[in-house]
Amino acid sequence: MSDEQSRHPLHDARQQGGHPLSDKVPEPEKPKGRGIPIPLGAKQPILTYTLIAINVAIFVIRYIMPELSNEILLWGYADTNAILQNREFYRLFTSMFLHFNEMHILFNVIALNYIGSNLERLFGHTRFGLVYILGGLFGSILPLFFNSGGLGASGAVFAIWGAEVVFLYHHRAIFGKAGRARLQNSLVLMAFNFFIGFSANALATVADSG
């Protein structure tokens, strides 16, 4: 065998007990990132979008039919005397879908979309729905202790916001800076929501007493 053949790379590889094409090319290392190993309860926030559609539809009906607007408002809002004396408990539920003016529903819809769309994916439809309904009922019951009327989805929105705060705090090590940033943004949004909701309920009480 000639010296050129002995120096051939395939010949050298056989002498060393391997083949130059038999070794696998090492895969590049994947960048180490901090994922969020939290399973989603729902892929799409269908209930959130449905609730937004219901609230907006009722407000639009009242807006384009002014002759029925006050009747719908007086029939459905959480009036203390009607609930406690006449036992019209349905008002605790219907008041959750009534809003006094454009600013009132605008901030509730924005907050519901921002917080609800995220929380429903994490909690799932059923758990999210329970938090929303129970929070809305509590928001309707609370004004009864102050002998004032109430309306709007603010109670429900504050309930899902509180649930998100607890969830992000519980998983703060996972969400890190992103979780803290989201809490700050939602806190500002809910501060505006509280002010608008409080003003709307005060105006509704004055209008009813007048």
N, C-alpha and C positions, 0 to 999 in steps of 0.2 A: 504494500500500500504506500502511495506516495506521501510526501510530507504535506502537500496541499490538502489531500483528503483527510489526513489526521487532524489538520487544523480547521476543518469545516465545523461550523457551529452545531450542526445536527450530530456529527460524530462525537464532538466533545460532550454534548448533552447525554448521549447514550452511555459514554464512558462514566459520566457522573451519576447514572442511574435515573435520569429523568428526561423529559422532552420539553423543549423550550415553549411549546404551545400548550402543554398540559397544565401549567400553572394558571390559575384564574387571576384575572386582573382585580386587584383589591378595589372594593366599592368605596367611593368617597364618603367620609363621615358626614352624617346628617347634622345640621346645626342643632345645637341643644337649645330648645326653647321651652318656655313655661306655658304649656297648654292648660286648658280648663277641663278637667275630667269630670264634668257635671252633665249627666244625661238630660236631654231636653224632654219636657213633658208633652210638648206639642210642636209641630213643625211650623204651623201658621197660626197667628192670633185671630182665629175666625170670630171668637166671641167678642173680642175687643172691637173689631170692625163692625160687628152686628150691633153692639151697644152704642157705638158712635152713630151709626145709621139711624137707630131708633130715636135717639135724642135729637139729632138734626131734623129728622122727618117731622117730629112733633112740633119743633120750633118753627119750621117752615110753614106747616099747616096753620099755626097761630098767626104767623106773619102775613100770609096771603089771604087769610080770612079773619080780618079784624073784628067782624061781628061776633065771632065765636071765641076770640082770643081770651077775653076776660072770663067768659063762662067756663072754658076749659081750665083756666088758672084757678078760679074759685072752686071748681069742682074737685080738683086733684091735689092742691097743695096741702101741706101738713098743718091744718088749722087746729089749734089746741082745743077749742070748745067742741068742734065737730067730732074730734077723735075721742075726747074724754067723756063728753056728755051724750053725744048721739051715737057713740061707738062706731064711727066710720073709720075703721082701722085700715081700710084699703088705701087711705091717704098716705100712710107710712111708706107704701110702695110706689104709688103713682107720683108722689112728690119728687121722687128720684129722677124722673124723666121730664120735669118741667123747669124752665129757666126764665128769669125775669126779663133779661134784655140780651142784646147781641154780645156784649163783653162777657156776660156771665157764661153763656154757652161756649163762647170762643175759648176761654181759658180752661174750661172743663174738658173740652174736646182735645185741646192741645196736650193737656196733662194726661188724659186718658190714653191718647195715642202714644205719647212718649214713654210713659211708665207701663201701661197695660200691655202693649205689644211685646215688650221685653219680658215682663213677669209671666204672662200667659205661656210663653214658650218654655219658661223654666218650671212653672207650677203645673201646667196642663190645664185643659178646659174646666174640669170639675172644680179643682182647688181654687183656681182663679175666680170662677163664678161664685163660689161660696164666700170668698173674701170680699168680692165686690158687693154682693147682695147684703151680707151681714153688716158691712161698713155703711152701706146706704141706709139700711134700716136704723142703725144706731144714729146716723146723722139726722134722721127724721124724728127720732124719739127725743134726742137731746134738747131741742127747743121747747119741748113740752114742759120741762122743768123751769123754764124762764117765761112761761105763758106767752110765747111768741110763735108765729108761724114759721115754716121752713119749706124750702124747695131747692131743687138742683141736685146734681150728682157729686157735689163736693165731698159729702161724707164717704161715698164709695171710692172716690179718687184718693182721698186721704188714707183710706184703709189699704188700698193696693200700694200706695207710696210707703206706708209704714211696713208693709210686708216686704217690700223691696229693700228698705233700710235694714231690717233684721237679717234678710238673706245675705246682703252684701257684707254686713258686719260679721256674720257667722263665717263667711268664706273670704274674709279680708286678706288672708295669706295667699289666696289664689288670684284674686282680682287685682290686688296691689294698687298702683297709681290709677289705673283705669277705673277701678271701683270707687276710689275716693273722688275722682273727677266727676263721675256720674252722680254721686251723692251730692256734690256741690251744685251741679247744674239743676238737679231735681229739687233741691232745697230752695233755690231762687224761684223756680217755677211755682212751687207750692206756696211760697210766701205771697206771690202775686195772686194765686188762686184763692188763698184765704181772704185776702183783702177784698177781692171782687165778690166772692161768695158772701162774705159778711155784709157788704154794702147792699147786695141784691136782696138778701133776706130782710134787712132793715127796711128797704124801700117797699118790699111786699107787705110787711107788717103794717107800715104806715098807710099804704093804699087800702088795705083791708079794713083798718080801723076808721078810715075816712069815709 
